[in-house]
Amino acid sequence: MGSVTIRNLNDAVKRNARLAAARNGRSLEAELRALLERSYADSTDDRVARLRAMTGAEAVAHLIKLANGVELDIPPREHEEIEFPEL
């Protein structure tokens, strides 16, 4: 994997990227990596890049969207009587 150094970046751009990273629960580096992956991933890796670039909230929303309409077989809970010793 390669690395990139960006010089002479506008302070407002860096600040806004840092704020976006904080909102998404990522470091500035992870936020910028996700942006680059979403923007420039090869078409064969497009789906993988989009998934890797998701924030936690976006990933949950994506999973909910995928599962929408799928019925899950959830077994009923079994309640066990618990006896407590007398004090």
C-alpha positions in Angstrom: 0.0 0.0 0.0 1.2 3.5 -0.8 1.1 6.6 1.3 0.5 10.3 0.3 1.6 13.5 2.0 -0.5 16.6 1.2 1.2 20.0 1.7 -0.3 23.5 1.7 -3.8 22.3 2.6 -6.2 25.1 3.4 -6.8 25.3 7.2 -10.6 25.4 6.7 -10.5 22.2 4.6 -8.4 20.4 7.3 -10.7 21.6 10.1 -13.9 20.5 8.2 -12.4 17.1 7.4 -11.4 16.7 11.1 -15.0 17.6 12.2 -16.4 15.1 9.7 -14.1 12.5 11.0 -15.2 13.2 14.6 -18.9 13.0 13.5 -18.2 9.6 11.9 -16.1 8.3 14.8 -12.9 8.1 12.9 -9.5 9.6 12.9 -8.7 12.3 10.3 -6.5 9.8 8.5 -9.3 7.2 8.4 -11.8 9.8 7.2 -9.6 10.9 4.3 -8.8 7.3 3.4 -12.5 6.5 3.3 -13.2 9.5 1.1 -10.4 8.5 -1.3 -11.6 4.9 -1.4 -15.1 6.0 -2.2 -13.9 8.4 -4.9 -11.2 6.5 -6.6 -11.6 2.7 -6.0 -11.3 0.5 -9.1 -14.7 -0.5 -10.4 -14.0 -4.2 -9.4 -13.3 -3.1 -5.9 -16.1 -0.5 -5.8 -18.5 -2.4 -3.5 -15.7 -3.3 -1.1 -14.5 0.3 -1.0 -18.0 1.6 -0.3 -18.4 -0.9 2.6 -15.0 -0.1 4.1 -15.7 3.6 3.9 -19.0 3.4 5.8 -19.3 4.8 9.3 -20.7 2.5 12.0 -24.1 4.2 11.7 -24.1 3.8 7.9 -23.1 0.1 8.2 -26.0 -0.5 10.6 -28.4 1.3 8.3 -27.1 -0.8 5.4 -27.6 -4.0 7.2 -31.1 -3.0 8.3 -31.9 -2.2 4.7 -30.6 -5.6 3.5 -32.6 -7.4 6.2 -35.8 -5.4 5.6 -38.6 -7.9 4.8 -36.6 -10.9 6.0 -38.4 -12.9 8.7 -36.1 -14.2 11.4 -37.0 -17.3 13.4 -36.5 -16.1 16.9 -37.1 -18.8 19.6 -39.2 -17.8 22.6 -37.4 -17.1 25.8 -37.4 -19.7 28.5 -38.0 -18.3 31.9 -36.2 -20.1 34.7 -37.4 -19.7 38.3 -34.7 -18.5 40.6 -35.0 -19.1 44.3 -33.3 -16.7 46.6 -32.2 -17.7 50.1 -34.0 -16.0 53.0 -32.0 -13.3 54.8 
